[in-house]
Amino acid sequence: MAEHHEILRELKEFEARTSVSASTVCRRATGNPRMYERLVRRLEQTQEQVAAIRAEMNKLESERGAA
């Protein structure tokens, strides 16, 4: 997941330096006009899933600790 954060940070920095949008870079690199938006959405979904997994682990741990 850290790599995802890294590429998004790199894209934003590149955009600031060159005025070429992150979407344009991703589209030109992959041929996929929605790649940047998909990367952002995947990262958000992954973060939500990780939070849910951690919450479940904490819940299970506390239930077992109470038993």
C-alpha distances in whole Angstrom, upper triangle without the diagonal:
4,5,5,7,9,10,11,13,14,16,17,19,20,21,23,25,26,26,25,22,19,20,23,21,18,21,23,21,20,23,21,23,20,17,16,16,15,11,12,13,10,8,10,11,8,9,12,12,10,13,15,15,15,18,20,19,21,24,24,24,27,29,29,30,33,34
4,5,5,6,9,10,10,12,14,15,16,18,20,21,22,24,25,24,22,18,20,23,20,19,22,24,21,21,24,23,24,21,18,16,18,17,13,13,15,13,10,13,14,11,11,15,15,13,15,18,17,17,20,22,21,23,26,26,26,28,31,31,32,34,36
4,5,5,6,9,10,10,12,14,15,16,18,20,21,22,23,21,20,16,18,20,17,16,19,20,17,18,21,20,21,19,16,14,16,15,11,12,15,13,10,14,15,13,13,17,17,15,18,21,20,20,23,25,24,26,29,29,29,32,34,34,35,38,39
4,5,5,6,9,10,11,12,14,15,17,19,20,21,21,20,17,14,15,18,15,13,17,19,16,16,19,17,18,16,13,11,13,12,8,9,11,9,7,10,12,10,11,14,15,14,17,19,19,20,22,24,24,26,28,29,29,32,34,34,35,38,39
4,6,5,6,9,10,11,12,14,15,17,18,20,20,19,17,14,16,18,16,15,19,20,18,19,22,20,20,18,15,12,14,13,10,9,12,11,8,10,13,11,11,14,16,15,16,19,20,19,22,24,24,25,28,29,29,31,33,34,35,37,39
4,5,5,6,9,10,11,12,14,15,16,18,19,18,16,13,16,18,15,14,18,19,17,18,21,20,21,19,16,13,15,15,12,12,15,14,11,14,17,15,15,18,19,18,20,23,23,22,25,27,27,28,31,32,32,34,36,37,37,40,42
4,5,5,6,9,10,10,12,14,15,16,17,15,14,10,12,14,12,11,14,15,13,14,17,16,17,16,12,10,13,13,9,10,14,13,11,14,16,15,16,19,20,19,21,24,24,25,27,29,29,30,33,34,34,36,39,39,40,42,44
4,5,5,6,9,10,10,12,14,15,15,14,12,8,11,13,11,11,14,16,14,15,18,16,16,14,12,9,11,12,8,8,11,12,10,12,15,14,14,17,19,19,20,23,24,24,26,28,29,30,32,34,34,36,38,39,40,42,44
4,5,5,6,9,10,11,12,14,15,14,13,10,13,15,13,13,17,18,17,18,21,20,19,18,15,12,14,15,12,11,15,15,13,14,18,17,16,19,21,20,22,25,25,25,27,30,30,31,33,35,35,37,39,40,40,43,45
4,5,5,6,8,10,11,12,13,12,12,9,13,14,11,12,16,16,14,16,19,19,19,18,15,12,15,16,13,13,17,17,15,17,20,19,19,22,24,23,25,28,28,28,30,33,33,34,36,38,38,40,42,43,43,46,48
4,5,5,6,9,10,10,11,9,8,5,9,10,8,9,12,13,12,14,16,16,15,15,12,9,12,14,11,11,15,16,14,17,19,19,19,22,24,24,25,28,29,29,31,33,34,35,37,39,39,41,43,44,45,47,49
4,5,5,6,9,10,10,10,8,7,10,12,11,12,15,16,16,17,19,18,17,16,14,11,13,15,13,12,16,17,15,17,20,20,19,22,24,24,25,28,29,29,31,34,34,35,37,39,39,41,43,44,45,47,49
4,5,5,6,9,10,10,10,9,13,14,12,14,17,17,17,19,21,21,20,19,18,14,17,19,16,15,19,20,18,20,23,23,22,25,27,26,27,31,31,31,33,36,36,37,39,41,41,42,45,46,46,49,51
4,5,5,6,8,7,8,8,11,11,9,12,15,14,14,17,19,19,18,18,16,13,16,18,16,16,20,21,19,21,24,24,24,27,29,28,30,33,33,33,36,38,38,39,42,43,43,45,47,48,49,51,53
4,6,5,5,5,5,6,9,10,9,11,14,14,15,17,18,18,16,17,15,12,15,18,16,15,19,20,19,21,24,24,24,27,29,29,30,33,34,34,36,38,39,40,42,44,44,46,48,49,50,52,54
4,6,6,8,8,10,13,13,13,15,18,18,18,21,22,22,20,20,19,16,18,21,19,18,21,23,21,22,26,26,25,28,30,30,31,34,35,35,37,39,40,40,43,45,45,46,49,50,50,52,55
4,6,8,10,11,15,14,13,16,18,18,18,21,23,23,21,22,21,18,20,23,21,20,24,25,24,25,29,29,28,31,33,33,34,37,38,37,39,42,42,43,45,47,47,49,51,52,52,55,57
4,5,8,10,13,12,11,14,16,15,16,19,20,21,19,20,19,17,19,22,21,20,24,25,24,26,29,29,29,32,34,34,35,38,39,39,41,43,44,45,47,49,49,51,53,54,54,57,59
4,6,9,11,10,11,14,15,15,16,19,20,20,18,19,18,16,18,21,20,19,23,24,24,25,28,29,29,31,33,33,34,37,38,39,40,43,43,44,46,48,49,50,52,54,54,56,58
4,7,8,7,7,11,11,11,13,16,16,16,14,15,15,13,15,18,17,17,21,22,22,23,26,27,27,30,32,32,33,36,37,37,39,41,42,43,45,47,48,49,51,53,53,55,57
4,5,5,6,9,10,11,12,14,15,14,12,12,12,10,12,15,14,14,17,19,19,20,23,24,24,26,28,29,30,32,34,34,36,38,39,40,42,44,45,46,48,50,50,52,54
4,5,5,6,9,10,11,12,13,12,11,11,9,7,9,12,11,11,14,16,15,17,20,20,21,23,25,26,27,29,30,31,33,35,36,37,39,41,42,43,45,46,47,49,51
4,6,5,6,9,10,11,11,9,7,7,7,5,7,10,10,11,13,15,16,17,19,20,21,23,25,26,27,29,31,32,33,35,36,38,39,41,42,44,45,47,48,50,52
4,5,5,6,8,10,10,10,8,9,9,8,11,13,13,14,17,18,19,21,23,24,25,27,28,29,31,33,34,35,37,39,40,41,43,45,46,47,49,50,51,53,55
4,6,5,6,9,10,10,10,11,9,8,12,14,13,14,17,18,18,20,22,23,24,26,28,28,30,32,33,34,36,38,39,40,42,43,44,46,48,49,50,52,54
4,6,5,6,8,7,7,8,6,6,9,10,10,12,14,15,15,18,19,20,22,24,25,26,28,29,30,31,34,35,36,38,40,41,42,44,45,46,48,50,51
4,6,5,5,5,5,7,6,8,10,11,12,14,16,17,18,20,21,22,24,26,27,28,30,32,32,34,36,37,38,40,42,43,44,46,48,49,50,52,54
4,6,5,8,8,11,10,11,14,15,15,17,19,20,21,23,25,25,27,29,30,31,33,35,35,37,39,40,41,43,45,46,47,49,51,51,53,55,56
4,6,8,10,12,9,11,14,14,13,16,18,18,19,22,23,23,25,28,28,29,31,33,33,35,37,38,39,41,43,44,45,47,48,49,50,53,54
4,5,8,10,8,10,13,12,12,15,17,16,18,21,22,22,24,26,26,27,30,31,32,33,36,37,37,40,41,42,43,46,47,48,49,51,52
4,6,9,8,11,13,13,14,17,18,18,20,23,23,24,26,28,28,30,32,33,34,36,38,39,40,42,43,44,46,48,49,50,52,54,55
4,5,5,9,10,10,11,14,15,15,17,19,20,21,23,25,25,27,29,30,31,33,35,36,37,39,40,41,43,45,46,47,49,51,52
4,6,8,9,10,12,14,14,16,18,19,20,22,24,25,26,28,29,31,32,34,35,36,38,40,41,42,44,46,47,48,50,51,53
4,6,5,6,9,10,11,12,14,16,16,18,20,21,22,24,26,27,28,30,32,33,34,36,37,39,40,42,43,45,46,48,49
4,6,5,6,9,10,10,12,14,15,16,18,20,21,22,24,25,26,28,30,31,32,34,36,37,38,40,42,43,44,46,48
4,5,5,6,9,10,11,13,14,15,17,19,20,21,23,25,26,27,29,30,32,33,35,36,37,39,41,42,43,45,47
4,5,5,6,9,10,11,12,14,15,17,18,20,21,23,24,26,27,29,30,32,33,35,36,38,39,41,42,44,45
4,5,5,6,8,10,10,12,14,15,16,18,20,21,22,24,25,27,28,30,31,32,34,36,37,38,40,42,43
4,5,5,6,9,10,10,12,14,15,16,18,20,21,22,24,26,27,28,30,31,33,35,36,37,38,40,42
4,6,5,6,9,10,11,13,14,15,17,19,20,21,23,25,26,27,29,30,32,33,35,36,37,39,41
4,5,5,6,9,10,11,12,14,15,17,18,20,21,23,24,26,27,29,30,32,33,35,36,38,39
4,5,5,6,9,10,10,12,14,15,16,18,20,21,22,24,25,27,28,30,31,33,34,36,37
4,5,5,6,9,10,10,12,14,15,16,18,20,21,22,24,26,27,28,30,31,33,34,36
4,5,5,6,9,10,11,12,14,15,17,19,20,21,23,24,26,27,29,30,32,33,35
4,5,5,6,9,10,11,12,14,15,17,18,20,21,23,24,26,27,29,30,32,33
4,5,5,6,9,10,10,12,14,15,16,18,20,21,22,24,26,27,28,30,32
4,5,5,6,9,10,11,12,14,15,16,18,20,21,23,24,26,27,29,30
4,5,5,6,9,10,11,12,14,15,16,18,20,21,23,24,26,27,29
4,5,5,6,9,10,11,12,14,15,16,18,20,21,22,24,26,27
4,5,5,6,9,10,10,12,14,15,16,18,20,21,22,24,26
4,5,5,6,9,10,11,12,14,15,16,18,20,21,22,24
4,5,5,6,9,10,10,12,14,15,16,18,20,21,23
4,5,5,6,9,10,11,12,14,15,16,18,20,21
4,5,5,6,9,10,10,12,14,15,16,18,20
4,5,5,6,9,10,11,12,14,15,17,19
4,5,5,6,8,10,10,12,14,15,17
4,5,5,6,9,10,11,12,14,15
4,6,5,6,9,10,10,12,14
4,5,5,6,9,10,11,13
4,5,5,6,8,10,11
4,5,5,6,9,10
4,5,5,6,9
4,5,5,6
4,5,5
4,5
4
